[in-house]
Amino acid sequence: MSDITPNHSFFQDQKLPNELMMDIFFKADLKTLMQCRVLNKFWNEMLSPYSLMKELTFKNMDKYTSLFIHMELPPWENSTMNITSIDPIDGAVRSCELPFTVSNIGWWNVIGSDYGNICIRYTIGGFLSELIVWNPLMKCVRFLSDPASKQCCQAIFGYAFGYIQNTDNYFVVYVSKRHFNDKFLQYHVFNSSQGSWINGTSKNLRLHRLGYHSVFYQAKAFWINWVESTQYSVANCVVMFDIYLCEFKKIKIPRKAIKDFQYLIVYEDILCFVSHERFI
């Protein structure tokens, strides 16, 4: 790398008009733009406006994709301090260091990811947990309070994270019930456009245990509800929470669809329940 400091006036006196420069930037991926921002102060100011980054994100959304890998561990299991990023185009594997440090008694787990942002629940050490929304590429972090830290141990709880499609508005959802026999479910919803949590209660759906994995789709959060059988847990139904109506609903799983392993995904803009037998 050259040790020559870029001449600030050179970039200000660039011959190409700003409109053409922006057309060039629109054809670049976000990683390249992040690298251009650190060249000098002038380019940093030109490429930093939030409205520009928002437009570039949506314009390049389907062109460049990264896959972030994290083992699905319960939140009390210790994890490493990195998430692995895999580029599906060239297969490049990179380690993304987390923006916080936990002690040997701390833990963290991924709630969900969408639009290049990852929502993580973590504790540095002890029982009080926090939430962050983190963009590993742009190195932007937003810290949020965790509603669970203000509650005692909950018999049932679940988290979800996601964006409203084609907007920059995301939601974090936390639902819980302290005792199995409680008549109501509690919910907390964080709306990024308002920057605050709302909370309330809803009718009891006779839930047993929500899975750690969740899906956020069309302004709704989904979990699989599990019930205990003689030997292991069995998927019983899919639980849906509407973030606008603040209402819960149960979707029954056909008996023939229940196998050894079940999970939820969104495939080709359709919410899918996937199940398969155990392979030996």
VOPAGU-2260 file (C-alpha; in pm, 1 decimal, decimal comma):
REM VOPAGU-2260
SITE   aa  ch    i         X         Y         Z
SITE  MET   A    0       0,0       0,0       0,0
SITE  SER   A    1     131,0     345,7     -88,9
SITE  ASP   A    2     242,0     577,2     189,4
SITE  ILE   A    3     140,5     882,2     -14,2
SITE  THR   A    4    -143,1    1072,5     150,1
SITE  PRO   A    5    -427,1    1141,6     -98,5
SITE  ASN   A    6    -456,9    1506,5    -197,2
SITE  HIS   A    7    -792,2    1629,6     -67,0
SITE  SER   A    8    -817,6    1906,4    -327,3
SITE  PHE   A    9    -764,3    1651,6    -604,6
SITE  PHE   A   10   -1083,6    1470,0    -513,6
SITE  GLN   A   11   -1273,9    1793,2    -476,7
SITE  ASP   A   12   -1157,1    1899,4    -824,0
SITE  GLN   A   13   -1234,8    1563,6    -983,5
SITE  LYS   A   14   -1333,3    1595,6   -1348,8
SITE  LEU   A   15   -1628,4    1358,3   -1340,9
SITE  PRO   A   16   -1962,2    1512,7   -1242,8
SITE  ASN   A   17   -2116,9    1397,2    -917,7
SITE  GLU   A   18   -2406,3    1228,9   -1100,5
SITE  LEU   A   19   -2166,8    1008,0   -1295,9
SITE  MET   A   20   -1963,6     933,3    -984,5
SITE  MET   A   21   -2278,8     820,3    -805,4
SITE  ASP   A   22   -2373,6     596,0   -1100,3
SITE  ILE   A   23   -2034,5     429,0   -1064,4
SITE  PHE   A   24   -2080,6     384,7    -689,8
SITE  PHE   A   25   -2425,4     232,4    -743,8
SITE  LYS   A   26   -2263,5     -44,2    -949,1
SITE  ALA   A   27   -2017,5    -128,3    -671,6
SITE  ASP   A   28   -2084,9    -360,1    -380,2
SITE  LEU   A   29   -2114,9    -228,3     -26,2
SITE  LYS   A   30   -1776,5    -365,0      80,2
SITE  THR   A   31   -1604,4    -160,8    -192,6
SITE  LEU   A   32   -1794,2     149,3     -84,4
SITE  MET   A   33   -1684,3      99,3     275,8
SITE  GLN   A   34   -1324,0      83,3     156,1
SITE  CYS   A   35   -1369,3     402,5     -49,3
SITE  ARG   A   36   -1503,4     587,0     254,7
SITE  VAL   A   37   -1172,1     552,3     440,5
SITE  LEU   A   38    -959,2     692,2     155,2
SITE  ASN   A   39   -1001,2    1053,1     264,0
SITE  LYS   A   40   -1236,2    1297,0     431,4
SITE  PHE   A   41   -1401,7    1413,8     109,5
SITE  TRP   A   42   -1507,5    1064,0      -2,1
SITE  ASN   A   43   -1612,3     981,2     351,7
SITE  GLU   A   44   -1850,4    1278,4     355,7
SITE  MET   A   45   -1981,3    1197,8       7,7
SITE  LEU   A   46   -2054,2     830,8      85,7
SITE  SER   A   47   -2174,9     864,5     444,5
SITE  PRO   A   48   -2530,0    1009,0     423,1
SITE  TYR   A   49   -2784,5     761,3     558,2
SITE  SER   A   50   -3021,8     816,6     265,1
SITE  LEU   A   51   -2743,8     718,6      22,3
SITE  MET   A   52   -2649,9     403,4     213,1
SITE  LYS   A   53   -3017,0     306,3     235,3
SITE  GLU   A   54   -3064,8     346,2    -141,0
SITE  LEU   A   55   -2745,9     153,7    -217,6
SITE  THR   A   56   -2848,4    -127,7      16,5
SITE  PHE   A   57   -3183,7    -183,0    -153,3
SITE  LYS   A   58   -3035,1    -144,7    -501,8
SITE  ASN   A   59   -2769,7    -411,7    -437,3
SITE  MET   A   60   -2979,5    -635,6    -214,1
SITE  ASP   A   61   -3013,6    -921,7    -464,1
SITE  LYS   A   62   -2667,1    -886,2    -619,2
SITE  TYR   A   63   -2430,8    -956,1    -330,4
SITE  THR   A   64   -2499,6   -1206,8     -57,3
SITE  SER   A   65   -2307,8   -1339,3     239,7
SITE  LEU   A   66   -2395,2   -1635,4     454,7
SITE  PHE   A   67   -2334,1   -1598,6     827,6
SITE  ILE   A   68   -2288,0   -1921,6    1021,3
SITE  HIS   A   69   -2353,5   -1967,3    1393,0
SITE  MET   A   70   -2420,2   -2297,5    1566,2
SITE  GLU   A   71   -2774,9   -2315,0    1707,4
SITE  LEU   A   72   -2686,0   -2346,8    2076,0
SITE  PRO   A   73   -2905,7   -2274,4    2376,6
SITE  PRO   A   74   -2825,6   -1931,8    2525,2
SITE  TRP   A   75   -2657,9   -2080,5    2832,3
SITE  GLU   A   76   -2396,5   -2258,4    2617,6
SITE  ASN   A   77   -2064,9   -2079,3    2577,7
SITE  SER   A   78   -1980,0   -1977,3    2221,4
SITE  THR   A   79   -1670,6   -1848,7    2045,1
SITE  MET   A   80   -1628,9   -1476,9    1991,6
SITE  ASN   A   81   -1669,3   -1492,1    1615,4
SITE  ILE   A   82   -1929,7   -1550,9    1347,5
SITE  THR   A   83   -1815,6   -1710,9    1024,4
SITE  SER   A   84   -1902,7   -1531,0     701,3
SITE  ILE   A   85   -1909,4   -1734,2     378,4
SITE  ASP   A   86   -1934,0   -1566,2      38,9
SITE  PRO   A   87   -2162,1   -1792,1    -170,8
SITE  ILE   A   88   -2011,0   -1659,4    -494,9
SITE  ASP   A   89   -1639,8   -1727,8    -446,2
SITE  GLY   A   90   -1659,5   -1945,1    -132,4
SITE  ALA   A   91   -1433,8   -1712,0      66,5
SITE  VAL   A   92   -1452,1   -1776,1     441,1
SITE  ARG   A   93   -1401,0   -1489,1     682,3
SITE  SER   A   94   -1424,5   -1453,3    1057,3
SITE  CYS   A   95   -1630,7   -1160,9    1187,5
SITE  GLU   A   96   -1527,7   -1061,7    1538,6
SITE  LEU   A   97   -1817,5    -975,0    1765,1
SITE  PRO   A   98   -1845,3    -614,0    1890,2
SITE  PHE   A   99   -1840,9    -716,2    2255,9
SITE  THR   A  100   -1635,1    -935,0    2487,5
SITE  VAL   A  101   -1775,3   -1190,9    2728,5
SITE  SER   A  102   -1609,5   -1358,0    3024,8
SITE  ASN   A  103   -1578,2   -1731,8    3077,4
SITE  ILE   A  104   -1922,9   -1728,6    3240,0
SITE  GLY   A  105   -2079,1   -1511,5    2969,7
SITE  TRP   A  106   -2269,2   -1630,5    2663,1
SITE  TRP   A  107   -2431,9   -1508,3    2344,1
SITE  ASN   A  108   -2668,7   -1641,3    2080,7
SITE  VAL   A  109   -2813,2   -1518,9    1752,0
SITE  ILE   A  110   -3181,3   -1422,4    1751,8
SITE  GLY   A  111   -3202,1   -1364,0    1377,5
SITE  SER   A  112   -3056,9   -1182,2    1077,3
SITE  ASP   A  113   -3207,3    -977,2     794,7
SITE  TYR   A  114   -3084,9    -721,8     540,2
SITE  GLY   A  115   -2724,3    -783,0     646,0
SITE  ASN   A  116   -2793,5    -705,4    1013,7
SITE  ILE   A  117   -2768,9    -958,9    1294,3
SITE  CYS   A  118   -2961,7    -939,3    1621,8
SITE  ILE   A  119   -2772,1   -1097,2    1912,7
SITE  ARG   A  120   -2859,1   -1156,2    2276,8
SITE  TYR   A  121   -2558,4   -1171,2    2509,6
SITE  THR   A  122   -2430,0   -1128,5    2861,4
SITE  ILE   A  123   -2077,7   -1023,1    2948,4
SITE  GLY   A  124   -2092,7   -1226,2    3266,8
SITE  GLY   A  125   -2383,4   -1309,8    3490,3
SITE  PHE   A  126   -2757,5   -1319,9    3433,3
SITE  LEU   A  127   -2832,2    -968,8    3303,2
SITE  SER   A  128   -2847,1    -986,5    2923,8
SITE  GLU   A  129   -2847,9    -719,2    2653,2
SITE  LEU   A  130   -2941,7    -706,3    2284,3
SITE  ILE   A  131   -2755,7    -560,9    1988,5
SITE  VAL   A  132   -2837,6    -510,2    1621,8
SITE  TRP   A  133   -2506,4    -538,7    1437,6
SITE  ASN   A  134   -2398,6    -491,4    1076,9
SITE  PRO   A  135   -2063,3    -677,1    1040,2
SITE  LEU   A  136   -1986,2    -519,6     701,2
SITE  MET   A  137   -2052,5    -156,9     791,7
SITE  LYS   A  138   -1936,8    -214,7    1153,1
SITE  CYS   A  139   -2245,8     -40,5    1290,0
SITE  VAL   A  140   -2390,6    -145,4    1626,5
SITE  ARG   A  141   -2709,1     -49,3    1807,3
SITE  PHE   A  142   -2743,8    -155,0    2171,8
SITE  LEU   A  143   -3088,0    -235,8    2310,4
SITE  SER   A  144   -3215,3    -322,7    2654,0
SITE  ASP   A  145   -3334,8    -680,5    2696,9
SITE  PRO   A  146   -3686,4    -708,1    2848,9
SITE  ALA   A  147   -3591,9   -1049,3    2989,8
SITE  SER   A  148   -3338,4    -884,3    3222,7
SITE  LYS   A  149   -3624,8    -719,7    3412,7
SITE  GLN   A  150   -3807,4   -1048,6    3465,7
SITE  CYS   A  151   -3743,8   -1356,1    3674,4
SITE  CYS   A  152   -3701,0   -1696,5    3513,2
SITE  GLN   A  153   -3970,3   -1756,7    3253,0
SITE  ALA   A  154   -4128,5   -2093,4    3182,0
SITE  ILE   A  155   -4177,7   -1999,2    2816,1
SITE  PHE   A  156   -3994,4   -1735,7    2615,2
SITE  GLY   A  157   -3900,7   -1660,0    2255,6
SITE  TYR   A  158   -3727,4   -1391,5    2047,6
SITE  ALA   A  159   -3757,8   -1285,6    1683,9
SITE  PHE   A  160   -3596,7   -1021,1    1461,8
SITE  GLY   A  161   -3662,6    -893,1    1112,0
SITE  TYR   A  162   -3733,1    -605,4     875,6
SITE  ILE   A  163   -4054,7    -498,1     711,0
SITE  GLN   A  164   -3996,3    -584,6     345,5
SITE  ASN   A  165   -3844,3    -306,8     131,1
SITE  THR   A  166   -3811,9     -66,0     424,7
SITE  ASP   A  167   -3539,2      24,5     673,6
SITE  ASN   A  168   -3773,2     -44,6     967,1
SITE  TYR   A  169   -3693,3    -350,0    1180,2
SITE  PHE   A  170   -3857,5    -510,4    1483,5
SITE  VAL   A  171   -3731,7    -713,4    1778,0
SITE  VAL   A  172   -3994,9    -932,9    1946,5
SITE  TYR   A  173   -3981,4   -1094,6    2289,6
SITE  VAL   A  174   -4267,5   -1309,6    2421,5
SITE  SER   A  175   -4279,9   -1488,1    2756,5
SITE  LYS   A  176   -4489,3   -1660,1    3021,0
SITE  ARG   A  177   -4357,5   -1699,2    3376,1
SITE  HIS   A  178   -4557,1   -2009,7    3470,5
SITE  PHE   A  179   -4712,5   -2275,2    3249,4
SITE  ASN   A  180   -5046,5   -2220,3    3422,8
SITE  ASP   A  181   -5053,1   -1843,6    3365,4
SITE  LYS   A  182   -5358,4   -1731,5    3168,8
SITE  PHE   A  183   -5180,3   -1468,9    2959,9
SITE  LEU   A  184   -4870,4   -1431,0    2744,2
SITE  GLN   A  185   -4657,7   -1118,6    2774,0
SITE  TYR   A  186   -4506,7    -953,7    2467,4
SITE  HIS   A  187   -4247,7    -679,1    2412,9
SITE  VAL   A  188   -4191,6    -528,1    2067,5
SITE  PHE   A  189   -3910,0    -288,8    1971,6
SITE  ASN   A  190   -3983,2     -69,4    1668,0
SITE  SER   A  191   -3667,8      84,0    1516,8
SITE  SER   A  192   -3859,0     373,2    1357,3
SITE  GLN   A  193   -3989,4     476,7    1700,0
SITE  GLY   A  194   -3678,5     372,7    1894,0
SITE  SER   A  195   -3875,8     230,2    2184,6
SITE  TRP   A  196   -4041,0     -83,8    2323,8
SITE  ILE   A  197   -4411,4    -145,5    2362,7
SITE  ASN   A  198   -4549,8    -423,8    2580,1
SITE  GLY   A  199   -4876,4    -589,9    2667,3
SITE  THR   A  200   -5051,6    -920,2    2729,7
SITE  SER   A  201   -5251,3   -1155,3    2512,9
SITE  LYS   A  202   -5470,5   -1457,2    2566,7
SITE  ASN   A  203   -5318,1   -1788,7    2666,8
SITE  LEU   A  204   -5255,1   -2032,8    2382,2
SITE  ARG   A  205   -5162,1   -2324,4    2608,9
SITE  LEU   A  206   -4803,2   -2314,4    2490,0
SITE  HIS   A  207   -4545,6   -2561,1    2619,9
SITE  ARG   A  208   -4205,4   -2456,3    2485,7
SITE  LEU   A  209   -4109,5   -2225,9    2200,0
SITE  GLY   A  210   -3811,6   -2328,3    1988,5
SITE  TYR   A  211   -3495,0   -2115,1    1993,7
SITE  HIS   A  212   -3520,8   -2066,0    1618,2
SITE  SER   A  213   -3768,5   -1807,2    1485,3
SITE  VAL   A  214   -3870,5   -1664,2    1147,4
SITE  PHE   A  215   -3983,7   -1307,1    1079,2
SITE  TYR   A  216   -4201,8   -1280,6     769,1
SITE  GLN   A  217   -4454,7   -1018,6     649,8
SITE  ALA   A  218   -4460,0    -835,8     984,3
SITE  LYS   A  219   -4519,6   -1156,5    1177,5
SITE  ALA   A  220   -4295,8   -1365,6    1402,8
SITE  PHE   A  221   -4315,5   -1745,1    1393,6
SITE  TRP   A  222   -4194,3   -2016,8    1631,8
SITE  ILE   A  223   -4248,3   -2390,0    1658,2
SITE  ASN   A  224   -4423,4   -2493,7    1979,4
SITE  TRP   A  225   -4291,4   -2818,6    2129,4
SITE  VAL   A  226   -4458,9   -3060,2    2369,5
SITE  GLU   A  227   -4292,8   -3327,7    2578,8
SITE  SER   A  228   -4352,4   -3691,0    2479,5
SITE  THR   A  229   -4231,0   -4006,5    2652,8
SITE  GLN   A  230   -3875,3   -3976,9    2516,4
SITE  TYR   A  231   -3828,3   -3639,9    2345,2
SITE  SER   A  232   -4000,1   -3316,6    2243,0
SITE  VAL   A  233   -4245,3   -3321,8    1952,9
SITE  ALA   A  234   -4351,8   -3030,3    1732,1
SITE  ASN   A  235   -4712,8   -2950,0    1813,5
SITE  CYS   A  236   -4799,6   -2632,3    1622,6
SITE  VAL   A  237   -4656,9   -2311,2    1476,1
SITE  VAL   A  238   -4712,6   -1998,5    1685,7
SITE  MET   A  239   -4760,8   -1668,4    1499,9
SITE  PHE   A  240   -4742,3   -1319,1    1650,5
SITE  ASP   A  241   -4866,2   -1020,2    1447,7
SITE  ILE   A  242   -4654,2    -716,8    1541,6
SITE  TYR   A  243   -4917,7    -464,6    1431,6
SITE  LEU   A  244   -5224,6    -630,9    1582,0
SITE  CYS   A  245   -5025,6    -766,9    1880,2
SITE  GLU   A  246   -5218,2   -1092,0    1855,9
SITE  PHE   A  247   -5111,7   -1455,2    1876,2
SITE  LYS   A  248   -5240,9   -1740,1    1665,3
SITE  LYS   A  249   -5167,6   -2113,2    1651,5
SITE  ILE   A  250   -5129,3   -2298,1    1321,1
SITE  LYS   A  251   -5178,0   -2671,6    1355,0
SITE  ILE   A  252   -4910,4   -2898,5    1206,5
SITE  PRO   A  253   -5052,9   -3200,5    1017,8
SITE  ARG   A  254   -4961,8   -3521,6    1199,6
SITE  LYS   A  255   -4806,0   -3675,9     887,9
SITE  ALA   A  256   -4568,3   -3376,6     858,5
SITE  ILE   A  257   -4415,0   -3432,9    1202,8
SITE  LYS   A  258   -4079,5   -3611,8    1171,6
SITE  ASP   A  259   -3759,0   -3634,4    1374,4
SITE  PHE   A  260   -3641,4   -3281,9    1282,3
SITE  GLN   A  261   -3849,3   -2971,6    1209,4
SITE  TYR   A  262   -3770,2   -2609,4    1135,5
SITE  LEU   A  263   -3912,9   -2298,8     964,9
SITE  ILE   A  264   -3767,7   -2116,9     664,6
SITE  VAL   A  265   -3878,9   -1864,1     405,5
SITE  TYR   A  266   -3821,2   -2001,7      56,8
SITE  GLU   A  267   -3909,3   -1804,2    -258,6
SITE  ASP   A  268   -4116,9   -1563,4     -49,4
SITE  ILE   A  269   -4320,5   -1845,9     106,6
SITE  LEU   A  270   -4311,2   -1950,2     472,8
SITE  CYS   A  271   -4226,9   -2322,3     482,4
SITE  PHE   A  272   -4237,3   -2587,5     753,1
SITE  VAL   A  273   -3958,2   -2835,9     683,3
SITE  SER   A  274   -3929,9   -3178,8     843,3
SITE  HIS   A  275   -3720,6   -3487,3     777,2
SITE  GLU   A  276   -3639,4   -3822,9     928,3
SITE  ARG   A  277   -3323,8   -3900,5    1121,5
SITE  PHE   A  278   -3043,8   -4028,0     898,0
SITE  ILE   A  279   -2834,2   -4309,6    1038,9
